[in-house]
């Protein structure tokens, strides 16, 4: 009977409350509460969808209520300051402090265990340098008609539709003030991107939003109209993204508003489909030809692509196509599997794609081995939020970093994990005007700008401590990692780095190159014959 205890008590309390309410009006509260519980409990017993509710009428709802606030309970009361899933309290606090121009110093020593495995640090110098400037730049597309000087820290791809109008306004205005770029995401260039005038990197995904024809294919005419605006500084072809590589998407017709319809170039009242692959090219060589085509159509702006690394032979096929044709992208952005600002299937979030460190190393090593690294700039994204994150990523092989969630925290994100629900409590990841209108773009733009400025100041201080003058001087020898309680190793000794031109002379003694380089093809993304044979062996 204990399973029905609350329901039975509600039934008994109802007539008692009715009787007492005749003499004391306050008991009408008891009547209302007990009547509601009786109604709920009766419905629980009659319905057949939930066994739990039938076995525990009324009581089951207490469980559902506690379960629904579980993330908040863990975040505010249970989670430690250093538990970084997705971002730790310490990481978030640092961003909040820097975005508000508050003091970000830490008292009484580190909270981290310096003898724990995976603890990392940057080696300092006994001859530190001094620098007044912290506006570190990377020149992308130096041989283009319109090269771009990019900051080493920029806003990663987040589309209008995923983020609200006021969030886009604030991010772009912050980028304009700080002189860094704002990646549009594959949702194309919205009026809110244009309104503030900040530098844009226009990301073009498989849906060709903003440059698509009526059949969903690529439209040169519409591309030229957007690409030749002064605000667009670079073009980025999205091959895959860290949150859900190899996965397309559908924006239901009900969510295709007039604004999204105009921005993406899709009709209202119809599902907006983002395919899992591009239709403008099918092979590595065709991808590079598409890069060249977009560079010409844009009037000579830098054009590159973003990818999350998956099958090694596919990336190697692109690299071989560069080597064989001489057609090069101006830049490559490596998106790590730990990235993801919006919503994605759980299996993709947890188990698809190569994490950023290994992916970046593979891309960097391949370009070095082909003696192409000095001609192609490399950006990287994947849970970058602090100056040390930037330093470590550049030391691994990147030229600059992008961040999505870091800048969301600067906007006021509280990591409520409700990005997919359209009920974002801070008005950032929602299209509900009753929520996003309360986000003040002017105030949040200041915070975005402050976060960028203060993070780069911290990066400057790290470089000075290491005796360096520019992030480009950072190498894997500067970052040290504890690999056991009694052993530490620099990234230079921990990872195998290729020498310039090594791939042109021989296949290096490196497992991934040894297994897949020889079989990779510039004319196809298909797996090598021996891999296909392994797949076919299961069906025999």
C-alpha positions in Angstrom: 0.0 0.0 0.0 2.9 2.4 0.4 2.9 2.8 -3.4 -0.5 4.4 -3.1 0.1 6.2 0.2 0.1 9.8 -1.2 -2.9 9.1 -3.4 -4.9 7.6 -0.5 -3.9 10.4 1.8 -5.1 12.9 -0.8 -8.5 11.1 -1.0 -8.8 11.2 2.8 -7.7 14.8 3.0 -10.2 16.1 0.4 -13.5 15.6 2.5 -11.7 16.7 5.7 -10.6 19.9 3.9 -14.1 20.5 2.6 -15.5 20.2 6.1 -12.9 22.5 7.7 -13.3 25.0 4.9 -16.8 25.6 6.1 -15.4 27.2 9.3 -11.9 28.4 8.2 -11.6 29.9 4.6 -7.9 29.2 4.6 -8.7 25.5 4.2 -9.8 26.1 0.7 -6.1 25.8 -0.1 -6.2 22.3 1.2 -9.3 21.6 -0.9 -7.5 22.7 -4.0 -4.3 20.9 -3.4 -5.9 17.6 -2.3 -8.4 17.7 -5.2 -5.6 18.3 -7.7 -3.7 15.3 -6.3 -6.8 13.1 -6.5 -7.4 14.1 -10.1 -3.7 13.5 -11.0 -3.6 10.2 -9.1 -6.8 8.9 -10.7 -5.5 9.8 -14.2 -2.2 8.0 -13.4 -4.2 4.8 -12.5 -6.3 5.0 -15.7 -3.6 5.8 -18.2 -1.5 3.0 -19.8 1.5 4.8 -21.2 3.6 4.8 -18.0 3.8 1.8 -15.7 5.7 3.9 -13.1 2.7 6.3 -12.8 0.2 3.4 -12.5 2.3 1.8 -9.8 3.1 5.0 -8.0 0.2 7.4 -8.6 1.1 11.0 -7.7 4.4 10.0 -6.2 5.9 9.3 -9.7 5.6 13.0 -10.5 7.9 13.9 -7.6 10.5 11.7 -9.2 10.0 13.4 -12.6 10.3 16.8 -11.0 13.6 16.0 -9.3 14.9 14.4 -12.5 14.0 17.4 -14.6 16.2 19.7 -12.4 19.0 17.1 -12.1 21.4 19.1 -14.3 20.9 22.2 -12.2 21.3 20.4 -8.9 24.6 18.8 -10.2 25.9 22.1 -11.6 25.2 24.3 -8.6 25.6 21.9 -5.7 27.4 18.7 -6.7 29.8 19.4 -9.5 33.4 20.3 -8.5 35.1 23.4 -9.7 37.4 21.4 -12.0 34.9 18.9 -13.4 35.0 20.0 -17.1 32.0 18.3 -18.6 31.2 20.1 -20.7 32.9 23.1 -19.1 34.0 23.4 -15.5 32.9 26.0 -13.0 36.5 27.3 -13.0 36.5 27.7 -16.8 33.1 29.4 -16.8 34.1 31.7 -13.9 37.3 32.8 -15.8 35.3 33.8 -18.9 32.6 35.6 -16.8 35.3 37.6 -15.0 37.2 38.5 -18.2 34.0 39.5 -20.0 33.0 41.8 -17.1 36.5 43.2 -16.7 36.6 41.8 -13.2 39.8 40.7 -11.4 40.7 37.2 -12.6 43.6 36.4 -10.3 43.5 33.2 -8.2 44.4 33.1 -4.5 46.3 30.5 -2.5 47.6 28.3 -5.2 46.2 26.1 -8.0 43.2 23.9 -7.4 44.7 21.3 -9.8 46.9 18.4 -8.8 50.2 19.1 -10.4 51.1 15.4 -10.0 48.0 14.1 -11.7 48.2 12.4 -15.1 47.4 14.8 -18.0 48.4 17.9 -16.0 50.0 20.4 -18.5 52.0 23.5 -18.3 54.1 25.9 -20.5 57.8 26.1 -19.8 59.0 29.6 -18.8 62.2 31.4 -19.6 64.9 33.0 -17.4 65.0 35.7 -20.1 61.4 36.8 -20.4 60.4 39.3 -23.0 58.3 42.4 -22.9 55.5 43.3 -25.3 53.0 46.2 -25.2 50.8 44.9 -28.0 48.5 41.9 -27.6 46.8 42.2 -31.0 48.3 39.1 -32.5 47.5 38.6 -36.2 47.8 35.9 -38.9 47.8 36.8 -42.6 45.6 34.4 -44.5 45.7 34.2 -48.3 48.8 36.4 -48.8 48.7 35.7 -52.6 45.0 36.5 -52.9 43.8 39.7 -54.3 42.1 40.4 -51.0 44.1 38.7 -48.2 42.8 38.9 -44.6 44.7 39.6 -41.4 42.9 37.5 -38.8 43.2 37.6 -35.0 44.6 34.5 -33.4 41.2 34.2 -31.5 37.9 34.4 -33.2 34.2 33.4 -33.0 33.5 29.9 -34.2 30.6 29.0 -36.5 27.2 29.5 -34.9 24.2 30.1 -37.2 21.3 32.4 -36.9 18.5 30.0 -36.1 20.7 28.2 -33.6 21.4 31.5 -31.9 18.9 34.3 -31.4 18.9 37.7 -33.3 20.2 39.6 -30.3 22.9 37.0 -29.6 24.1 37.4 -33.2 24.0 41.2 -32.9 26.1 41.1 -29.7 28.7 38.7 -31.1 29.1 40.7 -34.3 29.4 44.0 -32.6 31.9 42.6 -30.1 33.9 41.3 -33.1 33.8 44.7 -34.8 35.1 46.5 -31.7 37.9 44.0 -31.2 38.8 43.5 -34.8 38.4 39.8 -34.9 36.1 37.7 -37.1 32.7 36.2 -36.6 31.9 32.9 -38.5 28.3 32.9 -39.7 27.8 29.2 -39.4 26.1 27.4 -42.3 22.8 29.3 -41.8 24.2 32.1 -44.0 24.4 35.8 -43.5 21.4 37.2 -41.6 20.3 40.8 -41.3 21.6 40.7 -37.8 25.1 39.8 -39.0 25.0 42.8 -41.4 23.6 45.2 -39.0 26.7 45.7 -36.8 29.4 45.6 -39.6 31.8 43.2 -37.9 34.2 41.0 -40.0 32.5 37.8 -41.3 33.7 34.5 -42.4 30.9 33.1 -44.5 30.5 29.4 -43.9 28.9 27.4 -46.8 27.5 24.0 -45.9 25.9 21.3 -47.9 22.6 23.1 -48.0 24.3 26.1 -49.8 22.2 28.5 -47.7 22.5 32.0 -49.1 23.8 30.7 -52.4 21.4 28.0 -53.4 19.1 27.6 -56.4 15.5 26.5 -56.3 16.6 22.8 -56.3 19.0 23.1 -53.4 22.2 23.2 -55.5 24.9 25.8 -55.7 24.0 29.1 -57.3 26.9 31.2 -58.7 24.7 34.3 -59.0 23.5 34.2 -55.4 27.0 33.4 -54.2 28.5 36.4 -55.9 25.8 38.7 -54.4 26.8 37.8 -50.9 30.5 37.0 -51.3 31.4 40.4 -52.8 30.1 42.5 -49.9 32.9 44.2 -48.0 31.9 42.7 -44.7 32.7 39.1 -45.9 36.4 38.6 -45.5 36.8 34.9 -46.2 34.7 31.9 -47.5 34.7 28.6 -45.5 33.3 25.4 -47.1 32.0 23.2 -44.3 32.8 19.6 -45.0 31.9 18.4 -41.5 31.6 19.8 -38.0 32.8 18.5 -34.7 29.4 18.1 -33.0 27.9 15.8 -35.6 30.4 14.9 -38.5 28.8 13.1 -41.4 25.3 14.0 -40.2 22.9 16.4 -42.0 20.0 18.2 -40.5 16.3 19.2 -40.9 14.8 22.5 -39.8 11.0 21.7 -39.6 8.7 23.8 -41.8 7.1 25.2 -38.7 10.4 26.8 -37.7 11.2 28.3 -41.1 10.2 31.9 -40.3 10.2 34.7 -42.8 13.6 35.8 -41.6 15.2 32.4 -41.9 13.5 31.9 -45.3 15.1 35.2 -46.6 18.5 34.5 -44.9 18.9 30.9 -46.2 17.1 31.3 -49.5 14.6 28.5 -48.7 10.7 28.6 -49.0 8.5 29.0 -46.0 6.2 26.1 -45.2 8.7 23.5 -46.3 11.2 21.5 -44.3 14.7 23.1 -44.6 17.0 20.2 -45.3 20.8 20.3 -44.9 22.1 17.2 -46.6 24.9 15.1 -45.1 27.2 15.8 -48.1 27.8 18.3 -50.8 26.4 18.1 -54.3 28.9 20.6 -55.9 31.8 18.1 -55.7 32.3 14.4 -55.3 36.0 13.9 -55.2 39.0 15.5 -53.5 40.1 17.1 -56.8 36.6 18.5 -57.4 36.7 19.9 -53.8 39.8 21.9 -54.6 38.4 23.0 -58.0 35.4 24.3 -56.1 37.7 26.2 -53.8 39.4 27.9 -56.8 36.0 28.6 -58.3 34.8 30.4 -55.1 38.0 32.3 -54.9 37.5 33.7 -58.4 33.8 34.4 -57.9 34.5 36.3 -54.6 37.0 38.6 -56.3 40.1 37.0 -54.8 39.1 36.5 -51.1 40.7 33.7 -49.2 38.8 30.4 -49.5 39.3 27.3 -47.4 37.4 24.5 -45.8 36.5 23.2 -42.3 36.4 19.6 -41.4 36.3 17.1 -38.6 38.7 14.3 -39.3 37.2 10.9 -39.7 38.6 8.2 -42.1 42.3 9.1 -42.5 42.3 8.1 -46.2 39.7 10.8 -47.0 41.9 13.5 -45.6 44.9 12.0 -47.3 43.0 12.0 -50.6 42.5 15.7 -50.3 46.2 16.2 -49.4 47.2 14.1 -52.4 44.9 16.1 -54.6 46.7 19.3 -53.5 50.1 17.7 -54.2 49.0 16.5 -57.7 47.1 19.5 -58.9 48.8 22.4 -57.2 45.3 23.7 -56.2 45.5 24.8 -52.6 43.0 26.2 -50.1 44.1 29.4 -48.4 43.2 27.9 -45.0 41.9 24.8 -43.3 39.9 24.8 -40.0 40.2 21.6 -38.0 37.1 21.1 -35.9 37.5 18.7 -33.0 34.9 16.1 -31.9 34.7 17.9 -28.5 33.1 20.9 -30.2 29.4 21.6 -30.4 27.4 24.6 -29.4 23.9 23.4 -30.3 22.2 20.1 -30.5 23.3 16.7 -31.9 22.4 13.1 -31.5 24.0 11.6 -28.3 26.0 9.0 -30.2 27.5 11.7 -32.4 28.3 14.0 -29.5 30.0 11.1 -27.6 31.5 8.8 -30.1 31.9 10.2 -33.6 34.9 12.1 -34.9 38.6 12.6 -33.9 39.3 14.9 -31.0 40.9 18.2 -31.9 44.5 17.5 -30.7 44.9 14.4 -32.8 43.0 15.8 -35.8 45.1 19.0 -35.8 48.3 17.0 -35.5 47.3 14.8 -38.5 46.5 17.9 -40.7 49.6 19.8 -39.6 51.9 16.8 -40.1 50.4 16.0 -43.6 51.0 19.6 -44.8 54.5 19.7 -43.4 55.3 16.3 -44.9 54.1 17.6 -48.3 56.1 20.8 -47.8 52.9 22.8 -48.1 52.5 24.0 -44.5 53.9 27.5 -45.1 51.4 28.0 -47.9 48.2 27.0 -46.1 47.1 28.5 -42.8 45.5 26.2 -40.2 42.8 27.2 -37.6 41.5 24.9 -34.9 38.4 24.7 -32.8 37.5 22.4 -29.9 36.8 23.6 -26.4 39.2 26.5 -26.5 38.4 29.1 -23.8 41.6 30.4 -22.1 45.0 31.8 -23.1 46.6 28.5 -22.2 44.2 26.7 -24.5 45.2 29.0 -27.3 48.9 28.6 -26.6 48.7 24.8 -26.5 46.6 24.6 -29.7 49.1 26.8 -31.6 52.0 24.8 -30.1 50.4 21.6 -31.5 50.4 23.1 -35.0 47.6 25.7 -35.5 48.0 29.3 -36.6 44.9 30.5 -34.8 41.9 29.3 -32.7 38.2 29.7 -32.9 35.8 29.4 -30.0 32.0 29.0 -29.8 31.0 28.1 -26.3 33.6 30.5 -24.8 31.9 33.4 -26.5 28.5 32.1 -25.5 29.6 32.3 -21.9 30.7 35.8 -22.5 27.1 36.5 -23.7 25.9 35.2 -20.4 25.3 31.4 -21.1 24.9 29.5 -17.8 25.4 26.0 -19.3 21.8 25.1 -18.6 22.0 22.4 -21.3 18.8 23.5 -22.9 20.1 24.7 -26.3 17.9 22.2 -28.2 14.7 23.1 -26.4 14.1 26.7 -27.5 13.9 27.5 -23.8 17.3 29.0 -23.3 17.1 30.9 -20.0 19.5 33.6 -21.1 18.0 34.3 -24.6 21.1 33.1 -26.5 20.1 29.8 -28.1 16.4 30.4 -28.7 14.1 31.9 -31.3 11.5 32.8 -28.7 11.3 36.6 -28.8 9.9 36.6 -25.3 13.2 35.3 -24.2 15.8 36.8 -26.6 14.5 40.3 -26.4 15.7 40.6 -22.8 19.3 40.0 -24.0 20.8 43.5 -24.3 23.0 43.5 -27.4 25.0 46.6 -26.4 25.9 45.3 -23.0 26.7 41.8 -24.2 28.8 43.1 -27.1 31.0 44.9 -24.5 31.4 41.6 -22.7 32.3 39.7 -25.9 34.9 42.4 -26.7 36.3 42.3 -23.1 36.6 38.6 -23.1 38.6 38.6 -26.3 40.8 41.5 -25.2 41.6 40.1 -21.7 42.2 36.6 -23.1 44.7 37.9 -25.6 46.4 40.0 -22.9 46.8 36.8 -20.9 48.2 35.1 -24.0 50.7 37.9 -24.3 51.8 37.4 -20.7 52.3 33.7 -21.3 54.4 34.4 -24.3 56.5 36.9 -22.4 57.0 34.4 -19.6 58.2 31.9 -22.2 60.6 34.4 -23.7 58.7 34.7 -27.0 57.4 37.6 -29.2 54.5 36.1 -31.1 52.2 33.0 -30.9 53.8 31.7 -34.1 57.0 31.0 -32.2 55.2 28.5 -30.0 56.1 24.9 -30.7 55.4 21.5 -29.1 58.6 21.8 -27.1 57.0 24.6 -25.0 54.1 22.5 -23.6 54.8 19.7 -21.1 52.4 17.0 -20.0 52.5 14.6 -17.1 52.0 11.1 -18.5 52.4 9.2 -15.2 53.0 10.1 -11.6 56.8 9.9 -12.2 57.1 10.9 -15.9 56.7 14.1 -17.8 57.1 14.7 -21.6 57.0 17.6 -23.9 54.5 17.4 -26.7 57.5 17.4 -29.1 58.6 14.0 -27.6 55.1 12.7 -27.0 53.9 13.1 -30.6 55.6 12.2 -33.8 56.2 15.3 -36.0 57.1 15.0 -39.6 60.0 17.0 -41.2 59.4 19.3 -44.2 58.9 17.3 -47.4 59.2 13.9 -45.6 56.1 12.5 -47.4 57.6 13.4 -50.7 60.6 11.1 -50.1 59.1 8.2 -48.2 56.2 6.9 -46.1 57.1 7.9 -42.5 57.3 5.6 -39.6 54.0 6.7 -38.3 51.0 4.3 -37.9 48.3 6.3 -39.7 50.5 7.3 -42.6 52.0 3.8 -42.8 48.5 2.2 -43.0 46.6 4.6 -45.2 48.8 7.1 -47.1 49.7 4.8 -50.0 46.1 3.7 -50.6 44.6 7.2 -50.5 43.3 8.5 -53.8 42.8 12.0 -55.1 40.0 11.0 -57.4 37.7 9.4 -54.8 36.7 9.5 -51.2 35.9 5.7 -51.3 37.8 3.4 -49.0 40.9 1.6 -50.2 40.3 -1.8 -51.8 41.7 -3.7 -48.7 39.3 -1.8 -46.4 36.4 -2.6 -48.7 37.4 -6.2 -48.8 37.3 -6.3 -45.0 33.8 -4.8 -45.0 32.6 -7.3 -47.7 34.0 -10.2 -45.7 31.2 -9.9 -43.1 28.5 -10.5 -45.7 29.9 -13.7 -47.1 
